[in-house]
Each structure stands twice: as C-alpha cells, then as structure tokens.
Amino acid sequence: MSFSYSYTFPMNGPNKLPRFKKWAVENASDIPVSLPPQVPVKSEALTIRLKSVADREALSSRLANVKL
C-alpha cells in the first residue's frame, strides 16, 4: 500500500520535520506517515503523506489544538 493521501496543517518556524517527528513518536506512533525530505523555513505549513483516509482523520483529530 502506498502513501496516497495527503494532509496539510499549519506549522511555523524552523525545524518543522524534527518537531513533527518527535510529536508523532509520542502521540501518533500507530499512524504511518511519509515526510518530505525538507521544508523551507519560511513555509507556514507542513504537508505529509498518509496511507488512508482513516489515518488522515485520526491524525487530524490528534493534531487539533496542538501547537508544534
């Protein structure tokens, strides 16, 4: 199964990937994600790839009201 679904959420500041990876390990280790190789510092969002709509909905609910 490939990572066919994407999810974009607001995220500001540097080190977006390390911050998201740390949060994902602690809070969403059961959801497989595919991360981009890099994200520009000036970008105000992070887009990740997911395997299913259910994974996207689960991640969306877990990210609600979380400040990364």
Backbone hydrogen bonds, N-H to C=O, Kabsch-Sander energy under -0.5 kcal/mol:
donor,donor_aa,acceptor,acceptor_aa,energy
4,S,2,S,-1.4
5,Y,50,L,-2.6
7,Y,48,I,-2.3
9,F,46,L,-2.1
11,M,44,E,-1.6
19,R,15,N,-2.0
20,F,16,K,-2.6
21,K,17,L,-2.9
22,K,18,P,-2.2
23,W,19,R,-2.1
24,A,20,F,-3.1
25,V,21,K,-2.3
26,E,22,K,-1.8
27,N,23,W,-2.6
28,A,24,A,-2.3
31,I,28,A,-1.7
34,S,49,R,-2.2
43,S,40,P,-1.1
46,L,9,F,-2.4
48,I,7,Y,-2.4
48,I,46,L,-0.5
49,R,34,S,-2.5
50,L,5,Y,-3.9
51,K,32,P,-0.6
56,R,52,S,-1.8
57,E,53,V,-2.6
58,A,54,A,-2.4
59,L,55,D,-2.6
60,S,56,R,-2.4
61,S,57,E,-2.2
62,R,58,A,-1.8
63,L,59,L,-2.1
64,A,60,S,-0.8
66,V,63,L,-2.0
68,L,66,V,-0.7
